[in-house]
Amino acid sequence: PSVSRGDRLDSEILAAAEKAWGTGRTYLREYQIADENLWMSLTFFKRSKAELLLLDKTLLPSWNRELDTKIGEAEGLLDQEYRHVKLNFVKFYQSGDYEQADRAIERAIRMIPEREDERHQYMRNQQKRIRNLKSGGSKGRWGG
């Protein structure tokens, strides 16, 4: 996330960082409630970190030391959840259950909404193949 100091006071930057930190913790704690929550937690943690980078080190709050740990935790959980969904996708695809495969793809895309992310791109490509198969297309199992 891109943030700038602008004409903000240190206290305003710190408040923005703390708000993003708290929101990120909430999303992380509730990651099983909605597919996008892990992504959102990462977004807010990274925003908080970006805000804190604008401050002098003497002004950093104690929870700053936890930011990288929480980012790592959220990334690890997101990777784990994504691998699980991808495995389900492959299982459904190989069994010919294209409806369930398509649902797994939709879930993965909700989990990783960033179009530039290679996992998102992979699932978008698989979605095209599945939809081609569902509409009667004749591409092979992996689209080749």
HELIX and SHEET records of a PDB file:
HELIX    1   1 ASP A   10  ARG A   29  1                                  20    
HELIX    2   2 ASN A   37  LEU A   52  1                                  16    
HELIX    3   3 LYS A   57  LEU A   59  5                                   3    
HELIX    4   4 ASN A   64  GLN A   94  1                                  31    
HELIX    5   5 TYR A   98  MET A  111  1                                  14    
HELIX    6   6 GLU A  118  LYS A  134  1                                  17    
END                                                                             
